[in-house]
Amino acid sequence: MLISQQDSHSFKTNDNVTLHYFDKGQGTPLILLHSFSLSSMQYQYQMEMLSQKYRVIALDMRGHGLSNQAHYGFKVHRLAKDVNELLCCLKLNEVVMLGHALGGAVVLAYFQLFGLELINKIILIDRSPVLIINPLWSQQEIKNYGPLADVNSLPVLVNDIEYLGCYFFRSAFKNNMLSQYASDEVINIVLHENELMDPHQGARLLDDVYHQDWRDEITRITIPTLIIAGRGSPVSLSSQEWIHQQIKTSQLMIFEEDEGGKHFPFLENPKKFNRAIDNFIH
C-alpha cells in the first residue's frame, strides 16, 4: 500500500481524546468513515487509488485503529462530533462524506447535529435505517427498514462482543460478511483491524448504534447521495432500495455477490468500487 508515514496525522478532540487519521492527495476532500470494530485501513485500496485525484481523509474513530483507546464517548453522536471537529481542524468544506455500516450511522448523526453546510455529497454503504425490529411492523415495513435484531437477541449480541471480542467476529466476518471469493489478503485485513478494538467499549458502542432510528434523517437528505449495496449482504437489499426511494437525489448501485457484493465491496472489488466513487464525485 502506498501510504507513507507523512500521510499519518492526529488531532485532539474537545474531550481530550487523540484521534488518528490518514490524509493523502489533493482536490475535493473525500472523508472515509469505517465500520464497527475496523479502522481506516479497511479503505487502503481507496486511499491508494482515489488519492491520485482527490484529497482522501480516512479517520480512525475513537477506540478503533490507531486512535486513542478512550474509556468514554462511545456513542454514535459523539463520533459524529469527532468528525465535525476533524473538519473544523482541517478547515474543510464542500466535502464528500462516505460511511460504511457504523460509518453510515455517523454520517446520518452528523447530518442530524450539524446539517449539510460543509457537505456536498454523501455515500452510504450497507446502512440499515433501523436495526431493532418493532413487533408491530408489517412484513413490508420489515423489508423497508432492514432490522437485524430484536429486543431479546440484542443483549445476547452485545454480550457476545464484550466477552468474546474478536473471536466472535472471526466467524461472523467469514460466514456472513465476506464472499466465498474473498482473498486471504482481504480476510487478513478485516481480522487484523478487528483485533485492535477494545471489546468492552465496542459493546457499549454497538448497543447505542442499534438503538438509533435514522428514518427521519434519511427522508430529509436533499444533496446527491450514492447508496451502495451488496446482493448477498446481511443488510437487506430491500432496505437499501427504500433509502433510495426516500432520497430523491440518490443513486443506487448494487454489487452482485460474485463481484464482492456482501459487506465489504471496497475491499473485495476495489476497482469497480473506486470507479463508482470517481464517477459519483464528478
Buried (B, 14 or more C-beta within 10 A) or exposed (E): EEBEEEBBBEBEBEEEBBBBBBBBBEEBBBBBBBBBBBBBBBBBBBBBBBBBBBBBBBBBBBBBBBBBEBEEBBBBBBBBBBBBBBBEBBEBEEBBBBBBBBBBBBBBBBBBEBEBEBBBBBBBBBBBBBBBBBEEBEEEBBBBBBBBBEEEEBEEBBEBBBEEBBEBBBEBBBEEBBBEBBEEEBBEBBBEBBEBBBBBBBBBBBBBBBEBEBBEBBBBBEBBBBBBBBBBBBBBBBBBBBBBEBBEEBBBBBBEBEBBBBBBBBBBBBEBBBEBBBEBBE
